[in-house]
Amino acid sequence: MIKLVGMAAIFIVIMWFMTIAPQRKKAKEQAAMLKAMRAGDKILTASGILGIVLSIKDKTISIRSADTKMEILKSAVVEVTERGADSGETKS
């Protein structure tokens, strides 16, 4: 019985390091990326849209892609592909 409980505990610890810990690390990296994002940065969204950040609000970001201006959720941003200079608009 003690061996069974010990094996279960070892299995849980292994699963922790293989699944939960990397997810937490990725979530922290995503939060840091969003916090460092500024107007003028080029971004890639989860749906594959490339755009330039115009302004940043609490939960949304205004971007320009080609000749279209869109407002998207911050959570849709996958990566900042290129850091840009501030275009004069500030974080609101």
N, CA, C and O atoms as a Tinker XYZ file with bonds, in Angstrom:
   368  protein
     1  N      0.826000   -1.199000    0.000000    73     2
     2  CA     0.000000    0.000000    0.000000    64     1     3
     3  C      0.868000    1.261000    0.000000    63     2     4     5
     4  O      0.575000    2.216000   -0.719000    81     3
     5  N      1.926000    1.264000    0.797000    73     3     6
     6  CA     2.808000    2.423000    0.866000    64     5     7
     7  C      3.525000    2.629000   -0.473000    63     6     8     9
     8  O      3.736000    3.766000   -0.896000    81     7
     9  N      3.897000    1.541000   -1.135000    73     7    10
    10  CA     4.535000    1.652000   -2.444000    64     9    11
    11  C      3.587000    2.294000   -3.460000    63    10    12    13
    12  O      4.010000    3.104000   -4.284000    81    11
    13  N      2.318000    1.933000   -3.397000    73    11    14
    14  CA     1.329000    2.483000   -4.322000    64    13    15
    15  C      1.168000    3.994000   -4.112000    63    14    16    17
    16  O      1.125000    4.756000   -5.079000    81    15
    17  N      1.079000    4.418000   -2.871000    73    15    18
    18  CA     0.968000    5.843000   -2.557000    64    17    19
    19  C      2.235000    6.580000   -2.970000    63    18    20    21
    20  O      2.156000    7.689000   -3.500000    81    19
    21  N      3.379000    5.995000   -2.742000    73    19    22
    22  CA     4.651000    6.600000   -3.134000    64    21    23
    23  C      4.763000    6.752000   -4.640000    63    22    24    25
    24  O      5.199000    7.793000   -5.131000    81    23
    25  N      4.372000    5.724000   -5.371000    73    23    26
    26  CA     4.409000    5.792000   -6.836000    64    25    27
    27  C      3.448000    6.871000   -7.361000    63    26    28    29
    28  O      3.776000    7.591000   -8.304000    81    27
    29  N      2.269000    6.975000   -6.751000    73    27    30
    30  CA     1.302000    7.992000   -7.155000    64    29    31
    31  C      1.872000    9.388000   -6.909000    63    30    32    33
    32  O      1.714000   10.273000   -7.749000    81    31
    33  N      2.528000    9.593000   -5.776000    73    31    34
    34  CA     3.130000   10.887000   -5.459000    64    33    35
    35  C      4.237000   11.226000   -6.457000    63    34    36    37
    36  O      4.333000   12.365000   -6.915000    81    35
    37  N      5.057000   10.260000   -6.787000    73    35    38
    38  CA     6.130000   10.481000   -7.768000    64    37    39
    39  C      5.539000   10.827000   -9.133000    63    38    40    41
    40  O      6.043000   11.710000   -9.826000    81    39
    41  N      4.472000   10.131000   -9.515000    73    39    42
    42  CA     3.807000   10.397000  -10.787000    64    41    43
    43  C      3.252000   11.824000  -10.828000    63    42    44    45
    44  O      3.375000   12.510000  -11.842000    81    43
    45  N      2.651000   12.262000   -9.740000    73    43    46
    46  CA     2.097000   13.620000   -9.674000    64    45    47
    47  C      3.204000   14.665000   -9.794000    63    46    48    49
    48  O      3.030000   15.668000  -10.487000    81    47
    49  N      4.317000   14.448000   -9.141000    73    47    50
    50  CA     5.441000   15.387000   -9.213000    64    49    51
    51  C      5.989000   15.453000  -10.641000    63    50    52    53
    52  O      6.289000   16.538000  -11.140000    81    51
    53  N      6.120000   14.316000  -11.288000    73    51    54
    54  CA     6.613000   14.289000  -12.667000    64    53    55
    55  C      5.656000   15.026000  -13.595000    63    54    56    57
    56  O      6.084000   15.798000  -14.452000    81    55
    57  N      4.365000   14.787000  -13.421000    73    55    58
    58  CA     3.373000   15.467000  -14.256000    64    57    59
    59  C      3.412000   16.980000  -14.029000    63    58    60    61
    60  O      3.225000   17.753000  -14.969000    81    59
    61  N      3.651000   17.398000  -12.806000    73    59    62
    62  CA     3.766000   18.824000  -12.481000    64    61    63
    63  C      4.881000   19.459000  -13.305000    63    62    64    65
    64  O      4.683000   20.497000  -13.937000    81    63
    65  N      6.049000   18.832000  -13.295000    73    63    66
    66  CA     7.191000   19.399000  -14.005000    64    65    67
    67  C      7.051000   19.316000  -15.510000    63    66    68    69
    68  O      7.662000   20.111000  -16.225000    81    67
    69  N      6.274000   18.388000  -16.006000    73    67    70
    70  CA     6.127000   18.242000  -17.456000    64    69    71
    71  C      4.997000   19.071000  -18.043000    63    70    72    73
    72  O      5.043000   19.401000  -19.228000    81    71
    73  N      3.982000   19.421000  -17.258000    73    71    74
    74  CA     2.843000   20.131000  -17.825000    64    73    75
    75  C      2.578000   21.487000  -17.179000    63    74    76    77
    76  O      2.550000   22.499000  -17.879000    81    75
    77  N      2.389000   21.532000  -15.908000    73    75    78
    78  CA     1.950000   22.752000  -15.246000    64    77    79
    79  C      3.058000   23.801000  -15.170000    63    78    80    81
    80  O      2.796000   24.976000  -15.429000    81    79
    81  N      4.261000   23.424000  -14.830000    73    79    82
    82  CA     5.356000   24.387000  -14.702000    64    81    83
    83  C      5.649000   25.112000  -16.023000    63    82    84    85
    84  O      5.795000   26.334000  -16.000000    81    83
    85  N      5.743000   24.431000  -17.168000    73    83    86
    86  CA     5.973000   25.157000  -18.427000    64    85    87
    87  C      4.828000   26.092000  -18.809000    63    86    88    89
    88  O      5.059000   27.152000  -19.390000    81    87
    89  N      3.599000   25.705000  -18.485000    73    87    90
    90  CA     2.463000   26.578000  -18.776000    64    89    91
    91  C      2.539000   27.857000  -17.962000    63    90    92    93
    92  O      2.255000   28.939000  -18.477000    81    91
    93  N      2.915000   27.746000  -16.714000    73    91    94
    94  CA     3.051000   28.942000  -15.863000    64    93    95
    95  C      4.152000   29.855000  -16.395000    63    94    96    97
    96  O      3.999000   31.076000  -16.415000    81    95
    97  N      5.266000   29.253000  -16.827000    73    95    98
    98  CA     6.377000   30.031000  -17.355000    64    97    99
    99  C      5.941000   30.781000  -18.617000    63    98   100   101
   100  O      6.262000   31.958000  -18.780000    81    99
   101  N      5.220000   30.111000  -19.501000    73    99   102
   102  CA     4.754000   30.744000  -20.728000    64   101   103
   103  C      3.767000   31.872000  -20.429000    63   102   104   105
   104  O      3.796000   32.906000  -21.097000    81   103
   105  N      2.898000   31.689000  -19.442000    73   103   106
   106  CA     1.936000   32.728000  -19.062000    64   105   107
   107  C      2.659000   33.965000  -18.516000    63   106   108   109
   108  O      2.252000   35.091000  -18.800000    81   107
   109  N      3.715000   33.765000  -17.744000    73   107   110
   110  CA     4.485000   34.888000  -17.217000    64   109   111
   111  C      5.186000   35.637000  -18.339000    63   110   112   113
   112  O      5.234000   36.867000  -18.331000    81   111
   113  N      5.737000   34.895000  -19.315000    73   111   114
   114  CA     6.398000   35.530000  -20.449000    64   113   115
   115  C      5.397000   36.338000  -21.275000    63   114   116   117
   116  O      5.714000   37.437000  -21.731000    81   115
   117  N      4.191000   35.802000  -21.469000    73   115   118
   118  CA     3.140000   36.494000  -22.222000    64   117   119
   119  C      2.749000   37.793000  -21.511000    63   118   120   121
   120  O      2.607000   38.835000  -22.151000    81   119
   121  N      2.576000   37.729000  -20.183000    73   119   122
   122  CA     2.207000   38.909000  -19.418000    64   121   123
   123  C      3.307000   39.975000  -19.489000    63   122   124   125
   124  O      3.009000   41.164000  -19.603000    81   123
   125  N      4.557000   39.560000  -19.424000    73   123   126
   126  CA     5.668000   40.511000  -19.511000    64   125   127
   127  C      5.724000   41.149000  -20.896000    63   126   128   129
   128  O      6.007000   42.341000  -21.016000    81   127
   129  N      5.458000   40.363000  -21.945000    73   127   130
   130  CA     5.459000   40.894000  -23.303000    64   129   131
   131  C      4.362000   41.943000  -23.470000    63   130   132   133
   132  O      4.596000   43.000000  -24.056000    81   131
   133  N      3.167000   41.653000  -22.957000    73   131   134
   134  CA     2.058000   42.596000  -23.071000    64   133   135
   135  C      2.320000   43.871000  -22.289000    63   134   136   137
   136  O      1.942000   44.962000  -22.718000    81   135
   137  N      2.974000   43.730000  -21.136000    73   135   138
   138  CA     3.272000   44.899000  -20.317000    64   137   139
   139  C      4.313000   45.799000  -20.985000    63   138   140   141
   140  O      4.273000   47.019000  -20.827000    81   139
   141  N      5.242000   45.199000  -21.728000    73   139   142
   142  CA     6.307000   45.962000  -22.378000    64   141   143
   143  C      5.894000   46.507000  -23.744000    63   142   144   145
   144  O      6.641000   47.283000  -24.340000    81   143
   145  N      4.729000   46.122000  -24.253000    73   143   146
   146  CA     4.285000   46.557000  -25.566000    64   145   147
   147  C      3.985000   48.051000  -25.572000    63   146   148   149
   148  O      3.384000   48.573000  -24.633000    81   147
   149  N      4.401000   48.730000  -26.622000    73   147   150
   150  CA     4.218000   50.173000  -26.758000    64   149   151
   151  C      3.665000   50.502000  -28.141000    63   150   152   153
   152  O      3.719000   49.677000  -29.053000    81   151
   153  N      3.139000   51.696000  -28.285000    73   151   154
   154  CA     2.663000   52.172000  -29.581000    64   153   155
   155  C      3.834000   52.173000  -30.558000    63   154   156   157
   156  O      4.943000   52.580000  -30.213000    81   155
   157  N      3.578000   51.716000  -31.773000    73   155   158
   158  CA     4.619000   51.645000  -32.795000    64   157   159
   159  C      5.204000   50.256000  -32.964000    63   158   160   161
   160  O      5.893000   50.002000  -33.952000    81   159
   161  N      4.949000   49.343000  -32.026000    73   159   162
   162  CA     5.444000   47.976000  -32.131000    64   161   163
   163  C      4.674000   47.212000  -33.197000    63   162   164   165
   164  O      3.467000   47.399000  -33.352000    81   163
   165  N      5.369000   46.355000  -33.926000    73   163   166
   166  CA     4.713000   45.476000  -34.890000    64   165   167
   167  C      4.387000   44.171000  -34.165000    63   166   168   169
   168  O      5.236000   43.603000  -33.477000    81   167
   169  N      3.136000   43.698000  -34.328000    73   167   170
   170  CA     2.686000   42.514000  -33.599000    64   169   171
   171  C      2.087000   41.479000  -34.538000    63   170   172   173
   172  O      1.740000   41.775000  -35.682000    81   171
   173  N      1.975000   40.260000  -34.027000    73   171   174
   174  CA     1.298000   39.163000  -34.701000    64   173   175
   175  C      0.198000   38.682000  -33.775000    63   174   176   177
   176  O      0.438000   38.430000  -32.594000    81   175
   177  N     -1.024000   38.551000  -34.317000    73   175   178
   178  CA    -2.143000   38.070000  -33.507000    64   177   179
   179  C     -2.312000   36.571000  -33.668000    63   178   180   181
   180  O     -1.716000   35.964000  -34.558000    81   179
   181  N     -3.120000   35.980000  -32.811000    73   179   182
   182  CA    -3.373000   34.546000  -32.848000    64   181   183
   183  C     -4.050000   34.126000  -34.151000    63   182   184   185
   184  O     -3.909000   32.978000  -34.571000    81   183
   185  N     -4.774000   35.026000  -34.791000    73   183   186
   186  CA    -5.446000   34.708000  -36.051000    64   185   187
   187  C     -4.558000   34.967000  -37.261000    63   186   188   189
   188  O     -4.998000   34.780000  -38.395000    81   187
   189  N     -3.321000   35.394000  -37.044000    73   187   190
   190  CA    -2.376000   35.587000  -38.131000    64   189   191
   191  C     -2.333000   36.983000  -38.708000    63   190   192   193
   192  O     -1.723000   37.192000  -39.757000    81   191
   193  N     -2.953000   37.932000  -38.065000    73   191   194
   194  CA    -2.952000   39.311000  -38.552000    64   193   195
   195  C     -1.685000   40.015000  -38.068000    63   194   196   197
   196  O     -1.356000   39.983000  -36.882000    81   195
   197  N     -0.988000   40.644000  -38.995000    73   195   198
   198  CA     0.168000   41.463000  -38.659000    64   197   199
   199  C     -0.291000   42.914000  -38.612000    63   198   200   201
   200  O     -1.041000   43.364000  -39.479000    81   199
   201  N      0.160000   43.640000  -37.601000    73   199   202
   202  CA    -0.260000   45.027000  -37.485000    64   201   203
   203  C      0.705000   45.845000  -36.655000    63   202   204   205
   204  O      1.634000   45.319000  -36.043000    81   203
   205  N      0.461000   47.145000  -36.648000    73   203   206
   206  CA     1.255000   48.085000  -35.862000    64   205   207
   207  C      0.361000   48.658000  -34.776000    63   206   208   209
   208  O     -0.753000   49.102000  -35.053000    81   207
   209  N      0.846000   48.650000  -33.540000    73   207   210
   210  CA     0.075000   49.128000  -32.395000    64   209   211
   211  C     -0.074000   50.641000  -32.480000    63   210   212   213
   212  O      0.907000   51.371000  -32.615000    81   211
   213  N     -1.321000   51.096000  -32.397000    73   211   214
   214  CA    -1.602000   52.531000  -32.386000    64   213   215
   215  C     -1.792000   53.045000  -30.970000    63   214   216   217
   216  O     -1.220000   54.067000  -30.590000    81   215
   217  N     -2.605000   52.327000  -30.181000    73   215   218
   218  CA    -2.830000   52.725000  -28.788000    64   217   219
   219  C     -3.172000   51.491000  -27.963000    63   218   220   221
   220  O     -3.617000   50.470000  -28.488000    81   219
   221  N     -2.955000   51.612000  -26.667000    73   219   222
   222  CA    -3.177000   50.499000  -25.742000    64   221   223
   223  C     -4.130000   50.955000  -24.650000    63   222   224   225
   224  O     -3.926000   52.000000  -24.033000    81   223
   225  N     -5.168000   50.172000  -24.417000    73   223   226
   226  CA    -6.127000   50.440000  -23.350000    64   225   227
   227  C     -6.022000   49.322000  -22.324000    63   226   228   229
   228  O     -5.097000   48.512000  -22.386000    81   227
   229  N     -6.967000   49.269000  -21.372000    73   227   230
   230  CA    -6.918000   48.255000  -20.325000    64   229   231
   231  C     -6.949000   46.837000  -20.878000    63   230   232   233
   232  O     -6.076000   46.030000  -20.561000    81   231
   233  N     -7.943000   46.527000  -21.697000    73   231   234
   234  CA    -8.104000   45.163000  -22.197000    64   233   235
   235  C     -7.947000   45.043000  -23.707000    63   234   236   237
   236  O     -7.885000   43.933000  -24.235000    81   235
   237  N     -7.881000   46.164000  -24.402000    73   235   238
   238  CA    -7.818000   46.133000  -25.859000    64   237   239
   239  C     -6.635000   46.927000  -26.390000    63   238   240   241
   240  O     -6.017000   47.726000  -25.687000    81   239
   241  N     -6.346000   46.669000  -27.669000    73   239   242
   242  CA    -5.271000   47.353000  -28.371000    64   241   243
   243  C     -5.828000   47.798000  -29.719000    63   242   244   245
   244  O     -6.508000   47.025000  -30.394000    81   243
   245  N     -5.551000   49.016000  -30.108000    73   243   246
   246  CA    -5.899000   49.475000  -31.449000    64   245   247
   247  C     -4.685000   49.257000  -32.334000    63   246   248   249
   248  O     -3.577000   49.684000  -32.010000    81   247
   249  N     -4.913000   48.579000  -33.467000    73   247   250
   250  CA    -3.816000   48.316000  -34.393000    64   249   251
   251  C     -4.193000   48.777000  -35.791000    63   250   252   253
   252  O     -5.369000   48.937000  -36.117000    81   251
   253  N     -3.163000   48.990000  -36.612000    73   251   254
   254  CA    -3.359000   49.295000  -38.022000    64   253   255
   255  C     -2.731000   48.164000  -38.814000    63   254   256   257
   256  O     -1.563000   47.827000  -38.619000    81   255
   257  N     -3.521000   47.577000  -39.715000    73   255   258
   258  CA    -3.045000   46.522000  -40.593000    64   257   259
   259  C     -3.449000   46.905000  -42.007000    63   258   260   261
   260  O     -4.637000   46.997000  -42.315000    81   259
   261  N     -2.472000   47.125000  -42.856000    73   259   262
   262  CA    -2.689000   47.648000  -44.213000    64   261   263
   263  C     -3.394000   48.996000  -44.077000    63   262   264   265
   264  O     -2.840000   49.909000  -43.464000    81   263
   265  N     -4.585000   49.147000  -44.623000    73   263   266
   266  CA    -5.315000   50.418000  -44.516000    64   265   267
   267  C     -6.473000   50.329000  -43.534000    63   266   268   269
   268  O     -7.361000   51.182000  -43.539000    81   267
   269  N     -6.469000   49.306000  -42.695000    73   267   270
   270  CA    -7.575000   49.054000  -41.775000    64   269   271
   271  C     -7.137000   49.288000  -40.341000    63   270   272   273
   272  O     -6.050000   48.875000  -39.936000    81   271
   273  N     -7.990000   49.952000  -39.578000    73   271   274
   274  CA    -7.748000   50.138000  -38.147000    64   273   275
   275  C     -8.676000   49.182000  -37.408000    63   274   276   277
   276  O     -9.879000   49.155000  -37.666000    81   275
   277  N     -8.112000   48.392000  -36.484000    73   275   278
   278  CA    -8.885000   47.397000  -35.728000    64   277   279
   279  C     -8.620000   47.544000  -34.245000    63   278   280   281
   280  O     -7.568000   48.027000  -33.827000    81   279
   281  N     -9.589000   47.122000  -33.465000    73   279   282
   282  CA    -9.416000   47.050000  -32.023000    64   281   283
   283  C     -9.511000   45.578000  -31.643000    63   282   284   285
   284  O    -10.518000   44.923000  -31.910000    81   283
   285  N     -8.453000   45.062000  -31.016000    73   283   286
   286  CA    -8.395000   43.648000  -30.666000    64   285   287
   287  C     -8.143000   43.499000  -29.172000    63   286   288   289
   288  O     -7.723000   44.446000  -28.507000    81   287
   289  N     -8.402000   42.316000  -28.654000    73   287   290
   290  CA    -8.104000   42.022000  -27.256000    64   289   291
   291  C     -6.611000   41.819000  -27.076000    63   290   292   293
   292  O     -5.941000   41.301000  -27.969000    81   291
   293  N     -6.087000   42.220000  -25.935000    73   291   294
   294  CA    -4.669000   42.006000  -25.642000    64   293   295
   295  C     -4.317000   40.527000  -25.682000    63   294   296   297
   296  O     -3.217000   40.159000  -26.094000    81   295
   297  N     -5.243000   39.682000  -25.257000    73   295   298
   298  CA    -4.968000   38.248000  -25.207000    64   297   299
   299  C     -4.786000   37.637000  -26.590000    63   298   300   301
   300  O     -4.301000   36.511000  -26.697000    81   299
   301  N     -5.164000   38.354000  -27.660000    73   299   302
   302  CA    -5.004000   37.847000  -29.020000    64   301   303
   303  C     -3.588000   38.039000  -29.554000    63   302   304   305
   304  O     -3.241000   37.476000  -30.592000    81   303
   305  N     -2.772000   38.822000  -28.865000    73   303   306
   306  CA    -1.410000   39.085000  -29.325000    64   305   307
   307  C     -0.533000   37.883000  -28.977000    63   306   308   309
   308  O     -0.443000   37.475000  -27.819000    81   307
   309  N      0.109000   37.327000  -30.005000    73   307   310
   310  CA     0.970000   36.167000  -29.819000    64   309   311
   311  C      2.417000   36.596000  -29.599000    63   310   312   313
   312  O      3.102000   36.062000  -28.727000    81   311
   313  N      2.881000   37.565000  -30.396000    73   311   314
   314  CA     4.255000   38.029000  -30.233000    64   313   315
   315  C      4.430000   39.437000  -30.780000    63   314   316   317
   316  O      3.677000   39.893000  -31.640000    81   315
   317  N      5.438000   40.104000  -30.259000    73   315   318
   318  CA     5.858000   41.398000  -30.785000    64   317   319
   319  C      7.000000   41.075000  -31.734000    63   318   320   321
   320  O      8.066000   40.632000  -31.305000    81   319
   321  N      6.772000   41.299000  -33.041000    73   319   322
   322  CA     7.774000   40.918000  -34.029000    64   321   323
   323  C      8.883000   41.948000  -34.167000    63   322   324   325
   324  O     10.016000   41.608000  -34.509000    81   323
   325  N      8.556000   43.215000  -33.901000    73   323   326
   326  CA     9.557000   44.269000  -34.040000    64   325   327
   327  C      9.193000   45.426000  -33.136000    63   326   328   329
   328  O      8.057000   45.901000  -33.140000    81   327
   329  N     10.165000   45.877000  -32.362000    73   327   330
   330  CA     9.953000   47.042000  -31.509000    64   329   331
   331  C     10.042000   48.290000  -32.365000    63   330   332   333
   332  O     10.958000   48.438000  -33.173000    81   331
   333  N      9.083000   49.187000  -32.181000    73   331   334
   334  CA     9.080000   50.421000  -32.974000    64   333   335
   335  C      9.221000   51.630000  -32.094000    63   334   336   337
   336  O      9.134000   51.541000  -30.870000    81   335
   337  N      9.440000   52.761000  -32.725000    73   335   338
   338  CA     9.531000   54.021000  -31.994000    64   337   339
   339  C      8.125000   54.494000  -31.668000    63   338   340   341
   340  O      7.176000   54.194000  -32.392000    81   339
   341  N      7.999000   55.228000  -30.587000    73   339   342
   342  CA     6.706000   55.789000  -30.221000    64   341   343
   343  C      6.237000   56.734000  -31.313000    63   342   344   345
   344  O      7.005000   57.559000  -31.809000    81   343
   345  N      4.970000   56.607000  -31.682000    73   343   346
   346  CA     4.419000   57.482000  -32.725000    64   345   347
   347  C      3.690000   58.676000  -32.124000    63   346   348   349
   348  O      2.919000   59.342000  -32.815000    81   347
   349  N      3.923000   58.949000  -30.858000    73   347   350
   350  CA     3.318000   60.110000  -30.222000    64   349   351
   351  C      2.089000   59.762000  -29.392000    63   350   352   353
   352  O      1.680000   60.559000  -28.548000    81   351
   353  N      1.495000   58.605000  -29.606000    73   351   354
   354  CA     0.330000   58.206000  -28.824000    64   353   355
   355  C      0.815000   57.480000  -27.576000    63   354   356   357
   356  O      1.789000   56.728000  -27.622000    81   355
   357  N      0.145000   57.706000  -26.487000    73   355   358
   358  CA     0.557000   57.116000  -25.220000    64   357   359
   359  C     -0.437000   56.097000  -24.736000    63   358   360   361
   360  O     -1.557000   56.005000  -25.239000    81   359
   361  N     -0.018000   55.336000  -23.756000    73   359   362
   362  CA    -0.879000   54.328000  -23.143000    64   361   363
   363  C     -2.018000   55.000000  -22.394000    63   362   364   365
   364  O     -1.790000   55.943000  -21.636000    81   363
   365  N     -3.255000   54.519000  -22.601000    73   363   366
   366  CA    -4.385000   55.117000  -21.896000    64   365   367
   367  C     -5.029000   54.151000  -20.958000    63   366   368
   368  O     -5.999000   54.498000  -20.284000    81   367
